[in-house]
């Protein structure tokens, strides 16, 4: 079965990481994939994917105005390569892939990674006008009905959102939780903590509060920064460490200015994109995940699999993953006081932190195992292809 995996780019985000994990664990003797990116700029995952023996090419689009050109370029590739179907990831790839697939009579599956059209997503503080958001939802809705065989949702919350906001039939939306590469994340004794402390130029005895997410309004890092003064009143050795893409320079500047105005700029580190996430997770004292909305939150699941105690927002799908007080700690989104109190509570109770971390690992490691997810994804592919072929036969019989 030949599959085109179409994605916006190969940056350091969760969807790109998910694509790599699926390609690594899918049965490549039965499913042959090639990856095509819409845009060619971000290449964080390009080399690891190519190391799996998967070809990577790009449509070479520069911005959203190039979407019609992207459809044309993809159709040329489809005529040449003749895949059995297309699997698309993220908004621009979904739009291009659905249109090109329908015009080329190739079935399309689209993964939905975020609840992009929920009110929480529209009101996250990002500099996107309501008009642009409405147009994005209109195109998403139309192309989903025009050229999509099935949707794959990364959480039950996203599944329901896609049904409600896009009007897509619920029975044609498969739930498939994001897998993680379990072998990379160990819940044992942290290694290399001293090296990390030295690299970040932190004092001996520092307490590391780690957030792994791109630096954007959605991820709620602003509220972690605002909570840091209250945390440091009780724990002056606490440092907030942010790991993730910093491509939104205006928002990064806003966060730096906020930290400076609160007098905690010296205690916040923005590390940007890193490849040593498992090591960083193993060395942190507490994982903080104050997102305003999420599709699932791969880095949260990775932190849980690493045996870290996690403080996360009670939003969207996160309660599907974390049971408050059992395998993590939930707080209301954008609630600075609640976030600070939760961090201080767990820093004050090492036994509780260890218990939450152990429960997190025990729940996350089997639930998000990549091999089980790969077998389920293979089943989705096979069912979608059978459905598309049956539909084509019915259409042929009707025309006859």
C-alpha positions in Angstrom: 0.0 0.0 0.0 1.6 3.3 -1.1 0.8 6.3 1.0 1.6 10.0 0.6 2.1 11.7 4.0 1.4 15.4 3.4 2.3 17.8 6.2 2.8 21.5 6.4 6.5 21.2 7.3 8.9 19.2 9.4 9.4 21.6 12.3 9.7 20.6 15.9 6.0 20.5 16.7 3.9 17.6 18.0 2.3 16.7 14.7 5.7 16.4 13.1 7.0 14.3 16.0 3.9 12.1 15.7 4.5 11.6 12.0 8.0 10.4 12.7 6.8 8.0 15.4 4.2 6.5 13.1 6.6 6.1 10.3 9.1 4.4 12.6 6.7 1.8 13.9 4.3 1.1 11.0 4.9 -2.2 9.1 7.0 -0.9 6.3 6.8 -4.3 4.5 3.1 -3.6 4.0 2.9 0.2 3.9 5.3 2.3 1.9 5.2 6.0 2.7 6.7 9.1 1.2 6.6 12.4 2.9 5.7 15.7 1.1 5.8 19.0 2.9 3.7 22.0 1.9 6.4 24.5 3.0 10.1 23.9 2.8 11.5 26.1 5.6 11.4 24.0 8.8 13.3 20.7 8.6 13.8 19.6 12.2 12.4 16.1 11.5 13.6 15.7 7.9 16.9 13.9 8.7 15.4 11.4 11.2 12.6 10.6 8.7 15.0 10.1 5.9 17.1 7.9 8.2 14.1 5.5 8.2 14.4 5.2 4.5 11.5 7.4 3.8 11.8 9.9 0.9 11.1 13.6 1.7 10.1 16.2 -0.9 8.4 19.6 -0.8 5.8 21.4 -2.8 7.8 24.6 -2.2 4.9 26.8 -1.1 6.1 30.0 0.5 2.9 31.1 2.2 -0.9 30.5 2.2 -1.3 32.4 -1.1 0.5 29.6 -2.8 -2.2 27.0 -1.8 -3.6 26.8 -5.4 -0.1 26.2 -6.7 0.3 23.6 -4.0 -2.7 21.7 -5.3 -1.4 21.8 -8.9 2.1 20.6 -7.8 0.7 17.8 -5.7 -1.6 16.6 -8.5 1.5 16.3 -10.8 3.2 14.2 -8.1 0.1 12.0 -7.7 -0.1 11.4 -11.4 3.5 10.3 -11.4 3.6 8.3 -8.2 0.1 6.8 -8.2 -0.3 6.3 -4.4 -3.2 4.3 -2.9 -4.2 7.2 -0.7 -3.1 10.4 1.0 -2.8 11.1 4.7 -2.7 14.8 5.5 -1.6 16.6 8.7 -2.3 20.2 9.7 -4.6 22.8 8.1 -2.7 23.8 4.9 -1.9 20.2 4.1 -5.4 19.1 4.8 -6.8 21.7 2.4 -4.3 21.0 -0.4 -4.5 17.2 0.0 -8.3 17.0 0.1 -8.7 19.1 -3.1 -5.9 17.4 -5.0 -7.0 14.0 -3.9 -10.6 14.5 -4.9 -9.6 15.9 -8.3 -7.1 13.0 -8.8 -9.6 10.4 -7.5 -7.3 9.3 -4.7 -8.9 8.8 -1.2 -7.7 11.1 1.6 -7.5 10.7 5.4 -6.9 13.8 7.5 -5.5 13.8 11.0 -6.9 16.5 13.2 -4.3 17.5 15.8 -6.0 20.5 17.4 -9.5 21.9 18.1 -8.8 24.8 15.8 -12.3 26.1 15.6 -13.3 26.1 19.3 -13.9 29.4 21.1 -10.9 28.8 23.3 -8.7 28.5 20.3 -10.1 31.7 18.8 -9.6 33.6 22.0 -6.0 32.6 22.9 -4.5 36.0 22.3 -2.8 35.2 19.0 -2.7 38.0 16.4 -5.2 36.3 14.0 -8.3 38.3 13.0 -11.8 36.7 13.4 -12.3 37.1 9.6 -9.2 34.9 9.0 -10.4 32.3 11.5 -13.9 32.2 9.9 -12.3 31.7 6.4 -10.1 29.0 7.8 -13.0 27.1 9.2 -15.0 27.6 6.0 -12.2 26.1 3.9 -11.6 23.3 6.5 -15.4 22.5 6.5 -15.8 22.5 2.7 -12.7 20.5 1.8 -13.4 17.9 4.5 -16.8 17.2 3.0 -15.5 17.6 -0.6 -12.5 15.3 -0.5 -12.0 13.4 2.8 -12.8 9.7 3.3 -12.1 9.7 7.0 -10.7 11.9 9.8 -8.4 10.7 12.5 -8.7 12.6 15.8 -5.9 12.6 18.4 -8.3 12.7 21.4 -12.0 12.2 22.1 -12.3 16.0 22.7 -10.8 16.7 19.2 -13.1 14.0 17.7 -16.2 15.7 19.1 -14.9 19.1 18.1 -14.4 18.0 14.5 -17.9 16.7 14.4 -19.5 19.8 16.0 -17.4 22.5 14.2 -17.0 20.8 10.7 -20.2 18.8 10.7 -18.3 15.7 9.8 -20.1 12.4 10.5 -19.0 11.1 13.9 -18.9 7.5 12.6 -16.2 8.5 10.0 -13.9 10.0 12.7 -11.5 7.5 14.2 -10.0 8.1 17.6 -6.3 7.4 17.7 -4.3 8.8 20.7 -0.9 10.2 19.8 1.7 7.5 20.5 5.1 8.4 21.8 8.5 6.7 21.3 8.4 5.0 24.7 12.0 3.7 24.4 13.3 7.2 24.6 11.6 8.0 27.9 12.8 6.3 31.1 11.1 6.7 34.5 14.2 5.8 36.5 16.8 7.9 38.3 17.7 11.1 36.4 21.1 11.1 34.7 23.1 14.2 33.7 21.4 16.6 36.0 24.6 18.2 37.0 25.6 18.7 33.4 22.3 20.4 32.8 22.7 22.7 35.8 26.1 23.7 34.5 24.9 24.3 30.9 22.1 26.5 32.1 24.3 28.3 34.5 22.1 27.6 37.4 23.2 27.6 41.0 23.7 24.3 42.9 20.4 23.2 44.5 18.2 24.8 41.8 14.7 23.6 41.3 13.9 23.1 37.6 10.3 23.8 36.4 10.2 22.6 32.8 7.8 23.5 30.0 8.1 21.8 26.6 6.0 23.5 24.0 6.4 26.0 21.2 6.5 29.6 22.4 3.0 30.8 21.4 -0.1 32.2 23.2 -1.8 28.9 23.1 0.7 27.2 25.4 0.1 29.5 28.3 3.7 30.1 29.3 2.7 33.7 30.1 0.8 32.4 33.1 3.7 30.3 34.3 5.9 33.4 34.2 3.3 35.4 36.1 3.2 32.6 38.7 6.9 32.5 39.2 7.2 35.4 41.6 4.8 33.7 44.0 6.6 30.4 43.6 10.0 32.0 44.3 8.7 33.6 47.5 8.6 30.1 49.0 11.2 28.5 46.8 13.8 31.1 45.8 15.8 28.3 44.1 13.1 27.8 41.4 13.8 28.4 37.8 11.4 28.2 34.8 12.9 26.5 31.7 11.1 26.7 28.4 12.0 24.3 25.6 10.3 24.8 22.2 10.3 26.7 18.9 10.6 30.5 19.3 9.6 31.4 15.8 6.9 33.9 17.1 9.4 36.6 18.0 6.8 39.1 18.9 5.3 36.7 21.5 8.8 35.8 22.8 9.5 39.5 23.3 6.2 39.9 25.1 7.2 37.0 27.5 10.7 38.4 28.1 9.2 41.8 28.8 6.7 40.3 31.2 9.4 38.4 33.1 11.5 41.6 33.3 8.6 43.7 34.6 7.9 41.0 37.3 11.6 40.9 38.3 12.1 37.3 37.4 13.9 37.6 34.0 17.1 36.1 35.6 15.1 33.0 36.6 13.6 32.2 33.2 15.4 30.3 30.4 14.3 30.1 26.8 16.2 27.2 25.3 14.5 27.1 21.9 14.4 23.8 20.0 16.3 20.9 21.5 16.8 17.2 20.6 17.6 16.1 24.1 14.0 16.3 25.5 14.2 12.9 27.2 17.3 14.0 29.1 15.7 17.3 30.1 12.6 15.6 31.3 14.6 13.2 33.4 16.4 16.1 35.1 13.5 18.4 35.9 11.8 18.6 39.3 8.3 19.4 38.0 6.7 19.6 34.6 4.3 22.5 34.0 1.9 22.6 31.1 -0.4 25.6 31.4 -1.9 25.5 27.9 -5.1 27.4 27.1 -6.3 24.6 24.8 -4.8 21.4 23.4 -5.5 18.6 20.9 -3.8 16.2 23.2 -0.3 17.5 24.3 2.4 15.1 23.3 5.0 16.7 25.5 2.7 16.3 28.5 2.4 12.5 27.7 6.2 12.3 27.3 6.7 13.9 30.7 4.2 11.5 32.2 6.0 8.5 30.6 9.3 9.9 32.0 7.8 9.6 35.5 7.6 13.3 36.1 4.9 14.9 38.3 2.9 17.2 36.1 0.8 20.3 36.7 -1.4 21.0 33.7 -4.5 23.0 32.7 -7.9 21.4 33.0 -8.8 22.0 29.4 -10.1 20.0 26.4 -8.5 16.5 26.3 -6.1 16.8 29.2 -8.6 15.3 31.7 -8.7 12.3 29.4 -5.0 11.8 30.2 -4.7 13.1 33.8 -6.8 12.2 36.7 -6.4 15.0 39.2 -4.5 13.9 42.3 -3.9 10.4 40.9 -1.4 10.7 38.0 -1.0 14.5 37.8 -2.4 17.8 39.1 -5.0 19.9 37.2 -5.6 23.7 37.6 -8.0 26.1 35.8 -6.5 27.6 32.6 -5.0 31.2 32.9 -5.3 31.0 36.7 -2.0 32.4 38.0 -2.8 31.9 41.7 -4.0 28.3 41.2 -0.9 27.5 39.1 1.5 28.9 41.7 -0.3 27.2 44.6 -0.1 23.8 42.8 3.6 24.2 42.0 4.3 25.1 45.6 2.2 22.3 47.0 4.1 19.7 45.0 7.5 21.2 45.6 6.7 21.0 49.3 5.8 17.3 49.2 8.5 15.1 47.6 6.6 11.9 48.5 3.5 13.1 46.6 5.6 14.2 43.6 7.2 10.8 43.4 3.8 9.1 43.7 2.2 11.2 41.0 5.2 10.6 38.8 5.1 6.9 39.2 1.4 6.8 38.5 1.9 9.0 35.5 4.4 6.6 34.0 2.3 3.5 34.8 -0.7 5.0 33.0 1.0 6.7 30.0 3.5 4.0 28.9 1.0 1.3 28.0 -1.7 3.7 26.8 0.5 5.6 24.3 2.7 2.7 23.2 3.8 3.3 19.6 3.4 -0.3 18.4 -0.2 -0.6 19.4 -0.9 2.7 17.8 0.8 1.7 14.6 -1.4 -1.5 14.4 -4.5 0.6 14.9 -3.4 3.1 12.3 -2.8 0.3 9.8 -6.4 -0.8 10.4 -7.6 2.7 9.7 -5.7 2.7 6.4 -7.1 -0.6 5.4 -10.7 0.2 6.3 -10.5 3.6 4.5 -9.1 2.0 1.4 -11.8 -0.6 1.4 -14.5 2.1 1.9 -13.1 4.2 -0.9 -13.0 1.2 -3.3 -16.5 0.2 -2.4 -17.7 3.8 -3.0 -16.0 3.8 -6.4 -17.7 0.5 -7.3 -21.1 1.9 -6.3 -20.5 5.1 -8.3 -19.5 3.0 -11.3 -22.6 0.8 -11.0 -24.8 3.9 -10.7 -23.3 5.5 -13.8 -23.7 2.3 -15.7 
